[in-house]
Amino acid sequence: MIQHLDATVNGQAYTLDIQPDTYNGHSVYYLLNNNIGEMFHHAVPDNLMLMENGDSFTCSPRLTEMEGGYIVQQIWAAIQQHKRP
């Protein structure tokens, strides 16, 4: 089921479409916005997937820029906040 996630990234508010799922017992979140690369000035690739990895996360495809990593950390924090009751 697609969910809308309100996230603040670099001080700007975004509404992201995510689809939570489970893979090998880990929570996985697919970012479904078609223009996510453009939203974040191509620091983050389209078709991004974040997977829970203990207390942290991994992403696929791998990020090649530090700015992309910082952006994804903020998105991950919004996902974690959204999960809390």
FIMAR-24080 format. One record per residue: chain; x, y, z of N, C-alpha, C in turn; residue in one letter; residue number from 1. Coordinates in pm, whole numbers. Layout:
BEGIN
@ch->A n_X->X n_Y->Y n_Z->Z ca_X->X ca_Y->Y ca_Z->Z c_X->X c_Y->Y c_Z->Z aa->A i->NUM .
...
END
This chain:
BEGIN
@ch->A n_X->84 n_Y->-117 n_Z->0 ca_X->0 ca_Y->0 ca_Z->0 c_X->89 c_Y->124 c_Z->0 aa->M i->1 .
@ch->A n_X->64 n_Y->213 n_Z->-91 ca_X->142 ca_Y->336 ca_Z->-100 c_X->101 c_Y->430 c_Z->12 aa->I i->2 .
@ch->A n_X->201 n_Y->489 n_Z->75 ca_X->178 ca_Y->585 ca_Z->182 c_X->245 c_Y->716 c_Z->145 aa->Q i->3 .
@ch->A n_X->190 n_Y->823 n_Z->198 ca_X->250 ca_Y->955 ca_Z->177 c_X->331 c_Y->988 c_Z->302 aa->H i->4 .
@ch->A n_X->453 n_Y->1031 n_Z->280 ca_X->544 ca_Y->1063 ca_Z->389 c_X->581 c_Y->1210 c_Z->378 aa->L i->5 .
@ch->A n_X->552 n_Y->1285 n_Z->483 ca_X->595 ca_Y->1424 ca_Z->488 c_X->734 c_Y->1427 c_Z->548 aa->D i->6 .
@ch->A n_X->829 n_Y->1482 n_Z->474 ca_X->968 ca_Y->1485 ca_Z->518 c_X->1025 c_Y->1624 c_Z->496 aa->A i->7 .
@ch->A n_X->1108 n_Y->1667 n_Z->588 ca_X->1180 ca_Y->1792 ca_Z->572 c_X->1324 c_Y->1756 c_Z->538 aa->T i->8 .
@ch->A n_X->1368 n_Y->1803 n_Z->423 ca_X->1503 ca_Y->1776 ca_Z->376 c_X->1570 c_Y->1909 c_Z->345 aa->V i->9 .
@ch->A n_X->1681 n_Y->1931 n_Z->410 ca_X->1755 ca_Y->2056 ca_Z->395 c_X->1665 c_Y->2177 c_Z->418 aa->N i->10 .
@ch->A n_X->1575 n_Y->2165 n_Z->514 ca_X->1487 ca_Y->2276 ca_Z->552 c_X->1365 c_Y->2295 c_Z->464 aa->G i->11 .
@ch->A n_X->1348 n_Y->2213 n_Z->363 ca_X->1233 ca_Y->2224 ca_Z->273 c_X->1141 c_Y->2104 c_Z->291 aa->Q i->12 .
@ch->A n_X->1010 n_Y->2129 n_Z->291 ca_X->911 ca_Y->2023 ca_Z->310 c_X->882 c_Y->1953 c_Z->178 aa->A i->13 .
@ch->A n_X->876 n_Y->1821 n_Z->185 ca_X->843 ca_Y->1737 ca_Z->69 c_X->738 c_Y->1636 c_Z->111 aa->Y i->14 .
@ch->A n_X->655 n_Y->1594 n_Z->17 ca_X->567 ca_Y->1480 ca_Z->36 c_X->616 c_Y->1371 c_Z->-58 aa->T i->15 .
@ch->A n_X->659 n_Y->1260 n_Z->3 ca_X->714 ca_Y->1150 ca_Z->-74 c_X->617 c_Y->1033 c_Z->-73 aa->L i->16 .
@ch->A n_X->611 n_Y->962 n_Z->-182 ca_X->530 ca_Y->840 ca_Z->-191 c_X->621 c_Y->722 c_Z->-161 aa->D i->17 .
@ch->A n_X->586 n_Y->646 n_Z->-58 ca_X->666 ca_Y->530 ca_Z->-22 c_X->578 c_Y->406 c_Z->-18 aa->I i->18 .
@ch->A n_X->639 n_Y->295 n_Z->-44 ca_X->570 ca_Y->167 ca_Z->-31 c_X->651 c_Y->79 c_Z->63 aa->Q i->19 .
@ch->A n_X->600 n_Y->60 n_Z->185 ca_X->670 ca_Y->-28 ca_Z->278 c_X->649 c_Y->-174 c_Z->239 aa->P i->20 .
@ch->A n_X->749 n_Y->-256 n_Z->266 ca_X->742 ca_Y->-398 ca_Z->237 c_X->838 c_Y->-469 c_Z->332 aa->D i->21 .
@ch->A n_X->845 n_Y->-599 n_Z->321 ca_X->939 ca_Y->-677 ca_Z->401 c_X->1017 c_Y->-769 c_Z->309 aa->T i->22 .
@ch->A n_X->1148 n_Y->-777 n_Z->332 ca_X->1234 ca_Y->-863 ca_Z->252 c_X->1331 c_Y->-933 c_Z->346 aa->Y i->23 .
@ch->A n_X->1327 n_Y->-1065 n_Z->348 ca_X->1413 ca_Y->-1144 ca_Z->437 c_X->1406 c_Y->-1097 c_Z->583 aa->N i->24 .
@ch->A n_X->1287 n_Y->-1062 n_Z->627 ca_X->1268 ca_Y->-1020 ca_Z->765 c_X->1306 c_Y->-876 c_Z->795 aa->G i->25 .
@ch->A n_X->1348 n_Y->-801 n_Z->694 ca_X->1386 ca_Y->-661 ca_Z->712 c_X->1280 c_Y->-570 c_Z->649 aa->H i->26 .
@ch->A n_X->1256 n_Y->-457 n_Z->713 ca_X->1165 ca_Y->-358 ca_Z->655 c_X->1233 c_Y->-291 c_Z->537 aa->S i->27 .
@ch->A n_X->1159 n_Y->-278 n_Z->428 ca_X->1209 ca_Y->-216 ca_Z->306 c_X->1111 c_Y->-105 c_Z->268 aa->V i->28 .
@ch->A n_X->1164 n_Y->6 n_Z->220 ca_X->1081 ca_Y->119 ca_Z->179 c_X->1123 c_Y->161 c_Z->39 aa->Y i->29 .
@ch->A n_X->1029 n_Y->153 n_Z->-54 ca_X->1053 ca_Y->196 ca_Z->-191 c_X->1003 c_Y->338 c_Z->-206 aa->Y i->30 .
@ch->A n_X->1087 n_Y->428 n_Z->-255 ca_X->1045 ca_Y->564 ca_Z->-283 c_X->993 c_Y->566 c_Z->-426 aa->L i->31 .
@ch->A n_X->867 n_Y->599 n_Z->-442 ca_X->799 ca_Y->582 ca_Z->-570 c_X->783 c_Y->710 c_Z->-653 aa->L i->32 .
@ch->A n_X->825 n_Y->823 n_Z->-600 ca_X->814 ca_Y->946 ca_Z->-677 c_X->895 c_Y->933 c_Z->-806 aa->N i->33 .
@ch->A n_X->832 n_Y->963 n_Z->-918 ca_X->901 ca_Y->951 ca_Z->-1047 c_X->1012 c_Y->1052 c_Z->-1065 aa->N i->34 .
@ch->A n_X->1005 n_Y->1162 n_Z->-992 ca_X->1100 ca_Y->1270 ca_Z->-1012 c_X->1191 c_Y->1292 c_Z->-892 aa->N i->35 .
@ch->A n_X->1216 n_Y->1188 n_Z->-814 ca_X->1294 ca_Y->1207 ca_Z->-692 c_X->1436 c_Y->1257 c_Z->-723 aa->I i->36 .
@ch->A n_X->1493 n_Y->1213 n_Z->-832 ca_X->1624 ca_Y->1263 ca_Z->-872 c_X->1622 c_Y->1413 c_Z->-895 aa->G i->37 .
@ch->A n_X->1521 n_Y->1460 n_Z->-966 ca_X->1508 ca_Y->1603 ca_Z->-991 c_X->1477 c_Y->1681 c_Z->-864 aa->E i->38 .
@ch->A n_X->1396 n_Y->1621 n_Z->-776 ca_X->1360 ca_Y->1689 ca_Z->-650 c_X->1484 c_Y->1726 c_Z->-570 aa->M i->39 .
@ch->A n_X->1583 n_Y->1639 n_Z->-574 ca_X->1702 ca_Y->1658 ca_Z->-493 c_X->1826 c_Y->1684 c_Z->-580 aa->F i->40 .
@ch->A n_X->1805 n_Y->1747 n_Z->-694 ca_X->1913 ca_Y->1793 ca_Z->-783 c_X->2009 c_Y->1679 c_Z->-820 aa->H i->41 .
@ch->A n_X->1951 n_Y->1562 n_Z->-843 ca_X->2023 ca_Y->1443 ca_Z->-890 c_X->2129 c_Y->1392 c_Z->-792 aa->H i->42 .
@ch->A n_X->2120 n_Y->1433 n_Z->-665 ca_X->2208 ca_Y->1378 ca_Z->-561 c_X->2155 c_Y->1242 c_Z->-515 aa->A i->43 .
@ch->A n_X->2027 n_Y->1216 n_Z->-544 ca_X->1961 ca_Y->1090 ca_Z->-507 c_X->1904 c_Y->1030 c_Z->-635 aa->V i->44 .
@ch->A n_X->1928 n_Y->901 n_Z->-661 ca_X->1877 ca_Y->841 ca_Z->-785 c_X->1727 c_Y->812 c_Z->-779 aa->P i->45 .
@ch->A n_X->1667 n_Y->803 n_Z->-895 ca_X->1529 ca_Y->756 ca_Z->-903 c_X->1526 c_Y->609 c_Z->-861 aa->D i->46 .
@ch->A n_X->1409 n_Y->559 n_Z->-830 ca_X->1391 ca_Y->417 ca_Z->-793 c_X->1475 c_Y->378 c_Z->-672 aa->N i->47 .
@ch->A n_X->1474 n_Y->464 n_Z->-570 ca_X->1553 ca_Y->441 ca_Z->-450 c_X->1480 c_Y->346 c_Z->-355 aa->L i->48 .
@ch->A n_X->1556 n_Y->256 n_Z->-294 ca_X->1501 ca_Y->163 ca_Z->-196 c_X->1585 c_Y->175 c_Z->-69 aa->M i->49 .
@ch->A n_X->1520 n_Y->187 n_Z->45 ca_X->1588 ca_Y->191 ca_Z->174 c_X->1551 c_Y->66 c_Z->251 aa->L i->50 .
@ch->A n_X->1651 n_Y->-3 n_Z->308 ca_X->1625 ca_Y->-126 ca_Z->381 c_X->1684 c_Y->-115 c_Z->521 aa->M i->51 .
@ch->A n_X->1600 n_Y->-150 n_Z->618 ca_X->1642 ca_Y->-150 ca_Z->757 c_X->1755 c_Y->-249 c_Z->777 aa->E i->52 .
@ch->A n_X->1857 n_Y->-206 n_Z->851 ca_X->1973 ca_Y->-289 ca_Z->875 c_X->2013 c_Y->-272 c_Z->1021 aa->N i->53 .
@ch->A n_X->1940 n_Y->-339 n_Z->1111 ca_X->1964 ca_Y->-319 ca_Z->1254 c_X->1915 c_Y->-182 c_Z->1296 aa->G i->54 .
@ch->A n_X->2004 n_Y->-103 n_Z->1352 ca_X->1967 ca_Y->33 ca_Z->1396 c_X->1985 c_Y->136 c_Z->1286 aa->D i->55 .
@ch->A n_X->2029 n_Y->93 n_Z->1169 ca_X->2057 ca_Y->184 ca_Z->1060 c_X->1984 c_Y->138 c_Z->934 aa->S i->56 .
@ch->A n_X->2034 n_Y->176 n_Z->818 ca_X->1972 ca_Y->138 ca_Z->692 c_X->2079 c_Y->129 c_Z->584 aa->F i->57 .
@ch->A n_X->2043 n_Y->61 n_Z->477 ca_X->2123 ca_Y->61 ca_Z->355 c_X->2032 c_Y->106 c_Z->243 aa->T i->58 .
@ch->A n_X->2089 n_Y->149 n_Z->135 ca_X->2005 ca_Y->192 ca_Z->23 c_X->2057 c_Y->130 c_Z->-107 aa->C i->59 .
@ch->A n_X->1965 n_Y->118 n_Z->-199 ca_X->1996 ca_Y->65 ca_Z->-330 c_X->1923 c_Y->151 c_Z->-433 aa->S i->60 .
@ch->A n_X->1986 n_Y->195 n_Z->-537 ca_X->2127 ca_Y->179 ca_Z->-564 c_X->2213 c_Y->258 c_Z->-464 aa->P i->61 .
@ch->A n_X->2340 n_Y->222 n_Z->-457 ca_X->2432 ca_Y->292 ca_Z->-367 c_X->2445 c_Y->437 c_Z->-410 aa->R i->62 .
@ch->A n_X->2467 n_Y->522 n_Z->-310 ca_X->2483 ca_Y->665 ca_Z->-338 c_X->2630 c_Y->694 c_Z->-366 aa->L i->63 .
@ch->A n_X->2653 n_Y->786 n_Z->-457 ca_X->2790 ca_Y->820 ca_Z->-494 c_X->2832 c_Y->958 c_Z->-444 aa->T i->64 .
@ch->A n_X->2739 n_Y->1035 n_Z->-389 ca_X->2770 ca_Y->1169 ca_Z->-343 c_X->2737 c_Y->1183 c_Z->-195 aa->E i->65 .
@ch->A n_X->2819 n_Y->1260 n_Z->-124 ca_X->2793 ca_Y->1284 ca_Z->18 c_X->2660 c_Y->1354 c_Z->38 aa->M i->66 .
@ch->A n_X->2627 n_Y->1446 n_Z->-50 ca_X->2500 ca_Y->1519 ca_Z->-39 c_X->2382 c_Y->1423 c_Z->-46 aa->E i->67 .
@ch->A n_X->2391 n_Y->1323 n_Z->-134 ca_X->2286 ca_Y->1222 ca_Z->-143 c_X->2272 c_Y->1145 c_Z->-13 aa->G i->68 .
@ch->A n_X->2383 n_Y->1112 n_Z->49 ca_X->2378 ca_Y->1041 ca_Z->177 c_X->2311 c_Y->1124 c_Z->285 aa->G i->69 .
@ch->A n_X->2339 n_Y->1252 n_Z->287 ca_X->2278 ca_Y->1342 ca_Z->385 c_X->2127 c_Y->1352 c_Z->361 aa->Y i->70 .
@ch->A n_X->2087 n_Y->1361 n_Z->236 ca_X->1945 ca_Y->1368 ca_Z->201 c_X->1874 c_Y->1240 c_Z->244 aa->I i->71 .
@ch->A n_X->1932 n_Y->1126 n_Z->213 ca_X->1870 ca_Y->998 ca_Z->246 c_X->1862 c_Y->978 c_Z->397 aa->V i->72 .
@ch->A n_X->1960 n_Y->1026 n_Z->471 ca_X->1953 ca_Y->1019 ca_Z->618 c_X->1832 c_Y->1095 c_Z->670 aa->Q i->73 .
@ch->A n_X->1803 n_Y->1209 n_Z->610 ca_X->1687 ca_Y->1288 ca_Z->652 c_X->1556 c_Y->1218 c_Z->614 aa->Q i->74 .
@ch->A n_X->1552 n_Y->1154 n_Z->499 ca_X->1434 ca_Y->1078 ca_Z->460 c_X->1416 c_Y->959 c_Z->554 aa->I i->75 .
@ch->A n_X->1526 n_Y->890 n_Z->588 ca_X->1519 ca_Y->777 ca_Z->681 c_X->1466 c_Y->822 c_Z->817 aa->W i->76 .
@ch->A n_X->1512 n_Y->936 n_Z->866 ca_X->1464 ca_Y->988 ca_Z->994 c_X->1313 c_Y->1015 c_Z->987 aa->A i->77 .
@ch->A n_X->1265 n_Y->1066 n_Z->875 ca_X->1120 ca_Y->1090 ca_Z->859 c_X->1044 c_Y->960 c_Z->857 aa->A i->78 .
@ch->A n_X->1099 n_Y->855 n_Z->795 ca_X->1035 ca_Y->724 ca_Z->795 c_X->1026 c_Y->671 c_Z->937 aa->I i->79 .
@ch->A n_X->1134 n_Y->682 n_Z->1011 ca_X->1134 ca_Y->633 ca_Z->1149 c_X->1035 c_Y->710 c_Z->1235 aa->Q i->80 .
@ch->A n_X->1026 n_Y->839 n_Z->1214 ca_X->928 ca_Y->921 ca_Z->1288 c_X->787 c_Y->882 c_Z->1251 aa->Q i->81 .
@ch->A n_X->764 n_Y->850 n_Z->1125 ca_X->632 ca_Y->811 ca_Z->1076 c_X->588 c_Y->677 c_Z->1135 aa->H i->82 .
@ch->A n_X->685 n_Y->589 n_Z->1161 ca_X->655 ca_Y->456 ca_Z->1216 c_X->611 c_Y->462 c_Z->1361 aa->K i->83 .
@ch->A n_X->652 n_Y->564 n_Z->1434 ca_X->618 ca_Y->573 ca_Z->1576 c_X->471 c_Y->604 c_Z->1592 aa->R i->84 .
@ch->A n_X->408 n_Y->541 n_Z->1693 ca_X->263 ca_Y->565 ca_Z->1714 c_X->234 c_Y->704 c_Z->1765 aa->P i->85 .
END
